[in-house]
């Protein structure tokens, strides 16, 4: 388990509530991409945008896309969802009598979240991104990409005084947010067999610094399942996204995909704090990412799923009783 007790906002209030109030500083989070990588990019962009809004150090690394182009598409900060949530749940609801005794289910608990709200309807202004403390890792086609990236991260931690022994001597303790995009894809020059070693080294650096890293991981492009298993073991948390895509199931009309918390870092404990890590889904509502509990809609009286009783419970027995 991690020794840090401090958490930072992910940029998605509902995700913070699910993870117990935020992401632990010093943790390595492996985000398994969906099939097209659309929603995993959104999660990473919100994470980086939250750091820029909070005036934190941000480091972005990618071999698949231009860092400057990626950072220009960060979502814009919008009005807080806390007041909207309080207003929504303060009004009395007219519901069916058979559901009155059921516990209320909210999308997220605003008290447990310190995140701002971000919408992909608009982009973060370029002047804010350019004036922020954002840094890019220049891949430059270096054949030793993993080692070069580790050196870049370590140097950035030293210059930013984000190592634990440096931060202990300062009053204003800075935080470095690291976003690594599509680690292990075909654009990374080195062999995929070196991925577990890279993640192991990165986690060791993070555990001794005031930093946090989200690594998007296209595991459908990894050739060997053993590499995927070892990469997940080397990470503190493993979150998997699965997009519904063209699924025509009416139960998923309002949802965009599953989100599975396959592994969560623990705080002073050997047991995870989440009881149901797999029963969650995400959706894009008003261009905002929302995490909510996956549940079936109420079954109506005229539902085709309800089995109709053709015979009465008693009477009209067609055969004699045999004693």
N, C-alpha and C positions, 0 to 999 in steps of 0.2 A: 504494500500500500504506500501511497505518497505521504510525505511528511507535511506538505503544505496544507494550510487550512484556508487559504485565500482562494476565492473564485472570481472569475471575470465573466462578463456577459458575452453570449454567443452572437447576439444580434437578432435572435428570434425569441421573444418572451416565452412562448409556449414550450420551446425546447429547453430553456433554462429551468422552467418549472418541472419538466419531466426528469431532468438530470439533477434535481435537488438544489437548484438555485444558481446554477452556472457551471462553468468548466474550471477544473482545478488548475492552478498555475503550476507549471512544471510537467504537464502531462502531454503525451503524444496520442493524438486521436487519428485513427485510420478510418477514412470515409470511403466505403466501397461504392463505386459509381453505379448509377443506373445504366441501362443498355446503351443509351445515346450520350450520356454524360451531361444532359441538360440541367437536371435538378441538382446534381452534385456541384456543378459550377455555381448555381444560385446560392447554395449553402456556403460555399467558400467566399463568394463575393459579399454576402451579408456579414460574414465573420471579419473580413478585412475592412469593410465599411464601418463596422462598429469600432474598430481600432482607430480609424481616422477621426471619427466623430469624438472619441474620447481623448484625442491628442496623444495616442500611444505610438510607439515604434512599430512599423509594419515592414515585413520582408516577404517578397513574393518571388517564387522560383518556378520556372516552367521551361520545358524544351519543346512543347507542342504549339505554343502561341506566343505572340509578342507580349511581354509584360506590360508595356505601355498601353497596348490595345485592350488588354484584359482589365486594367485598372480604370480605364475610361468608362467602363460599363458597370461600375458599382451603383447599387440602388440609392435612391434619395431618401433622406430621413423625413419621416412624416410625423403626424400628431401621435401622441402616446395612446396606446390601447388600454391603459389602466382605467381612465375615466369612462371609456366606452364600455368596458367590461362591467364596472360597477353599476353603470346605468342600466345595462342589459339585465343583470341579475337582481336588481332592486325592485323591478316592476313585477307585480303578481302575474302568474301564468295561469291560463285556463287550460287544464289538461284533463285527460280522461280519469275517471274515478279509480280505475285499477292501477294507475301509475302514481297516485298521490303519495303512497307510502314508499316509493322507490327513492333512493338517494339522488340528489341533484348532481349532474355531471357538467362541469364547466370545461371550456376549451383549455384554459390555463389559469393558474393562480397568480394574479398580478403582484401579490405581496412577495413572492419568491423570485421575482425577476428584476434585474437591473438593466435590462436591454432597452435600447431605443427601438423604435418601430421603423422599418424600412420597406419601401415599395418600389417594385421594378417598373412602375408606370413612368417614373422619371429617373434620370441619372444624377449622380452626385456631380455638382459643378466642377469643371476642370480646374478652376483656380483653387478650390479647396483641396483637391487631390495633389496638385503641384506644390502647394504650400505646406502640405502635411509632412510627417516624418516617415514617408514611405521610401523603401529601398528595393532595388531589383537585383536579382542575381543574373549576371551575364553568362549565359551558357557558352557562347562563342565556339560551339562545336568541339569543346574540350573532350578528348577521349576518356579522361578520368573524371567524369561528371560527378559521381557520387562523392569522391574525396574532395573535389574542388568545392562542392556545395557545403560540405561539412566545415571546411576551412572558412568559407564565407560566413557561415552562421556563427562560428566561434569568434571570429574577428569582430563581427557586429555586436556580439554580446560583450566583448571586452571594451570596445569603444563606447558602447551605450551604458556601461557600468551596470549591466543586468545580471552579472554573476552573483551568486549568493554572498560570497565574501566581500564583493564590492558594494552590493546594495545594503549590507549591514552597516556600513560606515556613512551612508547618505540618508538624509531625511526624505527627499523626494525620490522615491523608488520607482524607477521606470519599468515598463513591461514591454516585451517584444513579442508581437504576434507574427507567426511564421505560417505562410500558406504555400504548400508545395502542390503543384498542379499536375495530375495524371502521372504520378511516379511509376516508372516501369513500362511506359508505353514504348512503341517502336522508335520514337524519336530520341529516347535516351540511349546513348551509344553503348553503354556497358551491358554485360550479360545480366539476365534476370536472376541468376543464382547469387548475385551480390546484394540483392535487395534486403534480405534479412540482416546481413551484416551492417548495412547502412542504417537501417531502422534501429538496430541495437546501439550503434554509436550515437545516433541522434537522440535516442531516449536517455542515454547516459549524460549527454550535455544538458538536456532540458531539466533533468532532475536536480541539477546543481545550479540552476539559474532561474530568474524571474521571467520565464518565457513559456509560450504554449504554441504547439504546432498542430495544424490540421493538414493531413496528407490525403488527397483524393487518389484512389487506388483503382485502376481499371482491371479488376481481377478476371474479367472475361477475356482479357488479352494475355494473361499469364499462362504459359504453356503447361506447367506442372503444378498439380494440386499441393505437392509438398511445400513448394515455395509460398503458396498462399497461406497455408497453415502456419508456417514459421514466421511469416510477416505479421500475422495476427497475434502470435505469441509475443513478438517483440514490441507490441503496442500496448499502451495503457487502456485505451478504449477502442472498440471496433463498432462502427455504426454502418449498417448496410441499407442502401436505397434500392427499391425495386419499383419501377414505373409500371403503371397499368397499361400505358400505351393505347392500343386499339381494343382493349377489353370492352366488350359490349354488355357485361353483366350489369343489370340495373342497380345492384347494391353499391356499385362503385361510381355512380354518376357524379357525385359531389367530391370525390377523392381523386388524387393524382397518383398515389402509389403507397406502398408499404415503407415503413422505416423500422428497422429491427436493431435493437441495442444488444448485439451479440456479446459484448464485453464492456464493462464499465469499470473505471478505476475506483478503488475503494479508499476511504479515508479512515485510518486507524481501525481497520476491520478487514477480515478475510472474506466477508460475505457482501455481495452487491446490495445496494439499497433499493433496487427496483424489483418488485415482485413479479410483474408481468412485462418482461422486456420485449416481447414479440407482438403484443396486441396494440400496435400503434400505427397510425397512418399520417400522411401529410397531404396537404392540398394548397393550391394557390388561389387565395381568395382576395379579390380586389388587388391583384398583383403583389400580395403579401404571402410569405410562407407561414403556414400554421400547422402545428403538430397537435393531433387530437387522438383520443381513445377510439380504437376501431370497434364498432358495435353495429349490430343489425338493427334495421328499422323496426318499429312496433308491428306486430302481426295483427292485421285487421280481421274482423269477423268473416269477411268475404275473401280472405286470402286463399290462394290455391295451395299454400303450404300446409294448411290445416286439414287434417284428415277428418272427413265427415263420418259420423256414426250412422250407419244404415239401419241397424237393428236396435230396438230398445234394450235397456239393461235388464229388464225382467219381463216376464210374460211372453206369450206367443212362442213357446218352445216347440219346435217341430218334431222332436223325438221324445220318446218316453224315458223317464228316469230309470236307470238300471242300478239296483242296490246289490 
